[in-house]
């Protein structure tokens, strides 16, 4: 949630901050603001609404200077208003702060500060933190920059919750401080300039050298220096990393929306996740980051997958394919539930935590719970240097490139491919024949081409979307590994078009859900030519008997399906282990085109943010 970008250097800060905020808008877009030191005092500009409103305001009310902080907000405490927008100042007005996270004990701290005469202008927890830091600083030598850092560290020692912070003080021009606990913060290292940001997207225009801060790190930057301290230890080791993609990868190009661009990038993103991981000679897969040899894999007796949202759907699809190919029991669970459950694990359970950003708060907490119990946890994520990537015992990177659209698309297919590769690896480890392994490998090798063929039918999918864009609700049905695909299709529709949608296993229709079927309720049925094809046809007939319109996602060459469904979206036929991945693509396009037809903001759906870094 929320996006932070801060800059200190020789260039005018306003343009850098506003451009950076535009790259972070997917993290929250309720309000936005900035603070810049103009050579005399701090100039604050903040506005409710999208960043474009702030940009226009700064255009008419300039904020000159070469050092500043900025923020785009996803509201937690307090409605989206000018007053609640960041930055927030302390009681002196000389200290300004931007904050991503939640201060859980802010009300107690606020009450204490009010008793001391502090007055607050907002309803946010973040303003309370600014006042607390300011109060700590007021008791120290105001001429020393070290006093500001010590005040920050003392204040953070009194708060509970999560934070990614950037702050500045009018008496220390060019100096910025940052800190993180639970909310991501990176340092961008340039030539004669430095940056703080919630992720690397806003800094890659200027540098690809970054430091991913750890929890409880405090950083001090000037145009020419960076120093990292720790709240909990004498040393704060850090590593300078290089971002593997450039600024152009985060641009929309000729596409009207990031989401559509990322849907069309899936042939490439799938190629990237497969690269170097296909062992053709042995008809299996390989992962260097797992650090598990043949014996360790063979000792696994159970797989446990935990994630949230789209990543959980990928894990559920993985559950089916791993059980099918490797004959291993698999359990998936919401990370938000697992972290509070007393779920039994053992040394032979292989645990995967899945998160595109590698910063999802619930998933990160679930991983830490696994590790606190003395077990290993392996991460599947897209961001090198993310917290999950650094704290897991091993893992698998997606290499999908930046995903800016709030509704996940290419990360989902990449995660699903990873689980298919894992199923193949563990299947071959447990006696799956080389011939069967080669069949899966061939399907995976052809997957980018097959996805490309589906993308060529986007106009046909748009026509189907036009027919059903007026629906108030939809059902999504699928069997076996296509049930999680139905779940993902329903989620995509909900996220970006705001049409109510529910997903069920197809056979569950008659166990209550069928009461919803009517001429006004379209049903999407994923019905490939597989072992349960006839069963799915029966489900379609049950819907049609009650005058419910049916959209079928079916295998190319299936002429019979057109006789029973109202509309058919065809996908290429492939191996059963890979087919669900292909079936997800038309559902992404279906949701996208409906949202566009309804005039929805596809890349910035209401109430959502890309990276959920608060509980």
ABEGO torsion letter per residue (X at the ends): XEBBBBBBEABBAAAAAAAAAAAAAAAEAABBBBBBBAGABBBBBBBBEBAAAAAAAAAABBBBEABBBBBBBBBABEBBBAAABOBBBBAAGABBBBBBEBBAAAAAAAAAAAAAGBBBABABAAAAAAAAAAAAAAABBAABAAAAAAAAAAAAAABBEBBBBBBBBAABBGBBBBBBBGBBBBBBBBBGBBBBBABAAAAAAABABBBBBBBGBBBBBBAABBBBBBAABABBBBBBBBBABBAAAABAEABABAAAAAAAAAAAAAAAAABGABBAAAGBBBBAAAGBBAAAAAABABBBBBBBEAAAAAAAAAAAAAAAAAGBBBBBBBAAAAAABBBBBBAABBBBBBBAAGABAAAAAAAAAAAAAGBBBBBBBABBGBAAAAABAEEBBAGAEBBABABBAAAAAAAAAAAAAAAAAAAAAAGBBAAAAAAAAAAAAAAAAAAAAAAAAAAAAAAAAAAAAABABBBBBBBEAAAAAAAAAAAAAAAAAGBBBBBBBAAAAAAGAAAABBAABBBBBBBBBBAAAAAAAAAAAAAAAAGBBBBBBBBBGBAAAAAABABBBBBBBBBAAAAAAAAAAAAAAAAAAAAAAAGBBAABBBGBBABBABX
